[in-house]
Amino acid sequence: MDVFQGLVQGFEVAFSMQGLLFVFIGVSTGTIIGMIPGLGPITAIAVMIPITYGMNPAIALLLMAGVYYGAAYGGAAASILLNAPGTSEATATMFDGYPLAKQGKAGKALAIAAIGSFVGGTISVIFLTLFAPLLANVAVSFGPPEYFALMLMGLMAIASLSEGSTIKALLSGVIGLMIATIGIDDQTGTPRFTFGTPHLMEGIDFIVIALGLFALAEVTSLILNRSAKLKDMKKIGSLKITKKEYKELAPTMGRQSVLGFLVGVLPGAGGTISSFLAYIFEKKISKNPEELGKGSIKGVAAPETANNAANNGAFVPLLSLGIPGSGTTAVMLGALIVLGIQPGPLLMTDHTDVFWGVIASMYIGNVILLILNLPLIPYISRILLVPRPLLISLVIFFCIIGVYAVNFSTFHLYILLAFGIIGYVMRLIQFPAAPLLLAFILGSMMEQAFRQSLTISNGSLSIFVTSPVAAVLLFIAFLSLLVPIVKDFREKRKSTK
């Protein structure tokens, strides 16, 4: 069956009354859940699994896929309005989304996030339609050395997330790497830095650190600076995007759709890593990199486009190889097996309605999400009109609920408070928090890839050079580290003359 015939069959499934209904339910549910910090699509899909028992597998996957990319849309709202990421994929959106909201441009930031999500989702699903089997083979060719080099490249770019000292950014990244080692060692089963408490055996969850460093730190700042006026926060601003802004955003959305999709194709990478890489890449190539982090529209468009593209890209290894590309697709893999469907190379021929149905639903789902989100922006933005004491209480409430929902442990609420204090102190001494968060995300993956590579090569480091892809990525990583240090050195020499 060729692509055109398969897509026609997929649209027959997706455009059925049942298909449209469940796509709508999925994207609506995902959007709402994505707005609530801490829950995320994994929780939503896990709850959906019992509901899908006995359903047509194609319709069941339509529902779960809708929740998945719907949550990516919704996650931006909390990041922009509250500085609290609704989902981990929306963390990088905070860096410029929240400053835009503080400037009275929350409406524009939310509109850009919605349009970027639509563009990234649509372009990536076109790639998914045309190149899924081919890209699945590329994904499989990425082994531990290539993954280590890719993670290291992202890690070495942490200096790009700092406007100040490169040394401070690197120190912040080192702290993130140290935190990533807490918990049970995946390879040896040995507890590390748990201090004898079982609560740290599984490590510290990403959402605890993100909400503490950003949301609670912001709340602490607002409480301790009650005299500071935030009049602009009361302004929602216009949703209108000018022609000039569209021209600026078009190249960003185009290249980040491609980057996000390619990163999403790699098993284990996911939307969080792709959004950070997109933000870093955009800052690297920007003519005015100092604008990013202070309320740049590109800083919102890049991560939002990339994370939605990556979410669609994660379906490539899932549908073509039966390998989950992210934590969410791992849950979906289990759900499909329960429904009697084995994802893999034979899925396209044995269950064409499932394979092409979910791809067709993505075209429809992206349109539904855009239609849903744009008109709702003025109403969602009204959260900024809430009086400051109530807004602070609301943020704290969402942080507590989000963290407690992860593993129902009060111990992690104390960890949340600790990271809130750490985040506020880092602000005072001008240490960037973003490198810490990125290093934490990449740290455990990089460590495991490094150790697996050495196991394969019997302890020889040459494995990272003999692989052409790994060697190129390591070279780029070296340049990413060297260039900011040389730049800082030159600027200091000029200032002393």
N, C-alpha and C positions, 0 to 999 in steps of 0.2 A: 504494500500500500504506500503510495507516495504522500508527500507532505500535504498537498492540497486535498486529497480525498480524506486523509486522516483528520484534517482540520474541520472539514465539512461535517464529518461524523461527530467530532467533538462539540461543534456548535449545536448540533441536533440535541445532544445531551444537555448542554449548558442553557440552551434557549427553551427547553421544556418548562412547563409551569413549575414542576418540582425543582428543576435545576436552578431557575431564576430565584425561586423562593429561598432555597438554601444558600445560594451565593449571597443574597441580600442579608439573610440572618447572620451568616458568617462574618461578612465585612462589617456589619453594624455592631455585632458583639465584640469583634476584634478591636474596633475603633474605641469603644467605650472602655474596654479592659486596658487597652494601650495607654489611656489617659491616667490610669491609676498606678502610681509608682509601686513597683515591687511585684505586681502580679505577672504581667507579660503573657505572651502567646502560649508558652509551655503549659502554664497552669490552665489556661482556657481550653486548650486542646485536650489535656488530660481529663478535664471535666466532660468534654464532648464525647469521649470514647464510649462510655456506657449508653449514651443517647443513640449512637450509630449502630448498635447491635441490631442485626436483622435488616439493616438498610441496604439498598443497592450500593455496592462498593464505590461506584463512580460518583453517586450523589453524596456519599459520606465523605469522600476525599474533597469534593467541591466545598462542602461545609468547613472542613478543617483548613483547607487552603485559604478560604476567605477569612477565617479568623487570623491566620498567620500574617497575610499582608495587610489586613485591616489594622492589626495591632501596630504595625510599623507606621501607618498613617497617624494613629492616635497618640503614639508616644511623643510626638513633637510638641503637642499642646502643653503638657506639664513642663517640659524642658524650657519652652519659651516663656510661659506665663509665671511659673513658680521656681524656676531654676532647679527643678527636681525631675530627673529623667523618668518618664513613664515606663520606658523599656531601655535595656542596655544599649540597643541600637541608636537611641536618640540622645545618648550622652554628649556626643560631639556637637549636637545642635545647640546645646546650652551655651557654648562658648561665644556665639554671636547672637543667638536668638533672644536670650535674656537681656543683654545690653540693648538690643533693639526695643524690647518691651519697656525698658527703663527710659528710653528716649521717646516714648509715646508712639511707637511704631509696631505694636503687637499685632495689629490687623495685617499689616504688610508682611511681617515675619511668618505668620500662620498661612497667609495666601501663598507665599513663596514655597513654604514647606509642602503644602498640598500640591502645588503645580510640579515641584521638583519630584515629589513622590510619584505623581502620575507619569511624568516623563521617564523616570528611571524604571518604573514598573512596566510601562508599555514597550520601551526599547528592549529591555531585557527579555520580555516574553516573546518578542520577535526573534531574538537570538536563540531562545529556548526552542522555538518552533523549528528553526532552520538547522541548528547545529548541535542539538542535544547529544546524539550518539557520538559525534566526532569529539566534542568537548569532554565527554565522559572518559574517553581514552586518554586525553591530555591530563585530566584530573588524577587518573590512576598512575600516570607516569611520575607524579610528584611523590618522592619518597622522603624519609626523615631528613637527609641532607638539604634537600630543597626547602622543606618546611622550616628548618632551622635558619637557613639563610634569609628566607622571607620574613620570619619573625624578627631576626636580628636587624634587618633593614628597617622595619617599622620602629624598632626600639631605638636605633641610632638617630632616628629623625625626631626624637623627643625634644631636642633643642629648639625645633621649629614651633613648639607649643609654648614657648616662653618669650616674652617681650624683653625680659631683663637679662640677667647673667646666665650664660650657658652652663657655667659650673653649678649654679643653683638648680638648673633644670636637670642636669645629670645626677646630682645628689638626690633630687626628688625621685628620679627614676630608680636609683639604687634602693631607696626605701621601699618603692613599689615591688621590686624584685625580692626583697627580703620578706615582705608580707606574703608574697605568692608562694613561698616555701613552707608556710605554716600548714600543718595537717599531715595526713598519712601519705608517705611516699608511694606513688603508684607502682613503682617497679619492685621495691623491696618490702613494702608493707610496714615500714618503720615510722613511728610517730616522730614528727619534727617540730620543735618549738611550740609544743602544745602545753607546756608547763604543767603537765599532769592532769589537765582538765579534759574530760571527754567532749566538751562543747566545741573544742577546736580541732577535733580529729578530722573533720571534713573540711577544714580550712575556713576562711572567711568569705562569705558570698559577695559577689561583685556589687550587688545593689546596696548592701550595707555601707560599703566604702563610698560609692557614688553619692548616695543620699547624705551621708555624713559630711564629706568633704565640700559638697556644693550647697545642698539645700539647707542643712542645719547650720553650716557656716554663714550662709546668707541671713538666716533667721537670727543668729547670734549678733551679726553686724547690725541688723535692723533694730534689735532690742537695745543694744548698747549705744546706738546712735539715734535715739528717739527724736532728737532735735532736728536731725537732717530731714529736709523736705524732699518728697518724691512726687512732685506735682505731675510730672510727665507720666508716671505710672498710672495715673487716673485716665490718661488719654489712650483710647484704643487705636486711633489713627485710621487713615484710609486704607482700604484693601487694594486700591488701584496701584498697578505696577506700570510705570511709564515705558514708552518705547525704548528710551535710552537704557533703562534697567533690563528690559527684555534682551536687548542686544548684548549687555554684559553677562547675563545669566545663561544665554543659549549655549555658548561654548562650554561653560562650566557643567551644565546639565548633560550635554552630549558626551564629554569625555568621562565624567564620573559615572554615567550609565554603563559605559563599556568597562571601566575599572571595577565598579561594584559587581557587575555580573561575573567577570573573570575571577575575582576574589571569592565570590559566593560559590562558584563551581568547585573550588578546592574543599574537600571534606574537612570539616572542623574549623574553617576560617569564619564564615558567617558575617552577619550584618554589622556587628559591633566593630570588628577589625576593619572591615571595608570602609565604614564611616570615618574612623580615625585616619586611615590611610588616605582617604579622599580629602579630608580636611588638611592634612599635612602636605599632600601633593599640591593642593590649590594654593597653599601659602608659599610653597617653594617657587611656584612659577608666577606668582602674582607680581605685578609691577609695583604695587604698594602693599607689601606683606604686613606692614605695621597696622593696617586697617583691620585685619582679621583679628578677632578677639575683642574688638571695641564696638561691634555692631555692624558688621559687613553683611550685605545681602548674599554675597558669594559664600560666606561662612555658614549660612543656613542652607543654601541650595546644594552645596557639595555633599555634606553628609546625608541629607535627606534623600537626595537622588541615589547616592551610592548604596545606602542600606536597603532601600526598596528593590534596587536592581540585584543586590546580593541575595535577598530573600527568594527571588525568582530563580537566581542562578543555583541555589541550593537544591532545587528540584532536579537538576541535571543528574548528579550522581545518585539521587534517590530513585528516580524513575528508570534511569538507564542501567544502573549497576546494582541497585539495592543497597547502596551505601549512603547513610545520612550525611548531609552536608552541614548540618547544624544540630543543636540540641533539640530544637522544635521538630525538625524533620525526623529525628531519631524517634520521637514520640509517635509521629505519623507513621513511621515504618512499622512500629509495633501494632498500631491500630489496623493497618492494612493486612498484616499477617493474621490478626484476630478475625478479620473479615474474609479470610481465605484467599487473599491476593499476595503473591510473592513478587515484590518489585525486583527488576533485573532486566537483562537483555531480552527476555522473552515477553516482557510486559507489553511492548509495542505491537507484537503480533497476536498474543493470546488474549489480551484484554485491551483492545483498541479504544473501547469506550472510556476506560479509566485513564489511560495515557493521554489521549487527545481531549477528553472531557475536562480534565484539570487545566490543561493549557488554554483551551477555549474560555474557561471560566475566568482566567486571569485577565483576558481582554475585557470581558464584561465587568469584572470586579473593579478594575482600575477606573472605568468610566463611572460606575456607581459610587465609588469612594469620592471621586472628584465632585460629582453632583451633590453628594451628601455633605462634604466638608466645607466647600466654599460658602454656601448659604448659612451654615451654622457658625462661621467664624465670629460674626458680631456677638452672638449669644455666648460662645465659649469664652470670648475675650472679656466678657462682663465680670469674670472672676477678679479682674484688676480693680473693679469699682468697689469691691468689698473693703470696708475700713481696715486700716493696717493691723490693729489688734486681732481682728477676726481672721485676716489673711495669714498672719503669723501662726495662729492656732490651727488653721486649716492645713498649712504646710507641715506643721509638727504632727498633726493627726495622720496625714497621708504617709509621712515617713515611718511612724510607728506601725501603722497597719501594714505598709508595704514590707517592712523588715520582719514583722512577726509572721506574716503570711508565708515567708520563705520556708521556715522550718518549725514554726510555733515554739520558739525558744526565747524566753525573756533575757537570757544571757546575751543574745545578739543585740538587744536593745541597749545594753550597757556599751557594747562595742560601737553601736551607732553613735551614742553620746560621745564616746572617746574620739571617734573620727570627726565629729562635729567640732570638738575643741581643737583637735589637730588642724582641721581645715581653717579655723579662724586664726589660729596662731600663725599658720603658713601665710595667711593674708597679711598679717601684721609685719612679718619679717620678709615679705615679698618673695616667698618661695612658691613657684607655680604648682598647682595641684594636678593639672592635666597630665604631666609626665608620670607622676606617681600612679595615676589610674591606668594609663596606657601600659606602663611596665608591669603592673599587676595582671592585666589581661593577657599580655604576651608571655609573661615570665614562666608559668607552668608549662605552656605549650612548647616554648623554646627549650626548656630544660629537658623535657621528655624526648623531643626530636634530637637534641644533641646526644643524649645517652643512647638512644636507639641507633643513631648513626655510628657511634663508637663500638656498639655491640656488633653491628654488621661488619665493620672494618677491623675487628679485633684490636681496637684501641688506636688505630692509625688516623691522624687528623687529615691525611691526604684525601680522604673521601670527599671533603668539602671543596677540593680543588679539581679533582678528576671529573666531577659532575659539572658540565658546562653551565647549566642553569644556576646551580648553587654558586659557582665561581663568579658569575656576572652579578648576582644579587649581593654577594659579599663585598664585591668591589664598590657597588652603589652604596652599601651600608657604610663602608670606610669613608667614602666621599661625604656622605651625609653627616658624619661625625666631624670630619676634618674641616669642612668649609666654614661652619659657624665659629669654630675656635680660631681659625686664621682671620676671619672677619673681625672678631672681637679684639684680637691682637693688633690688627692694623688700626682700628678705631682708637685704641688706647695709645698707640704710638703717635697718631695725629693729634690727640688731645694734649699730649705732653710737650709737643713742639711749640 
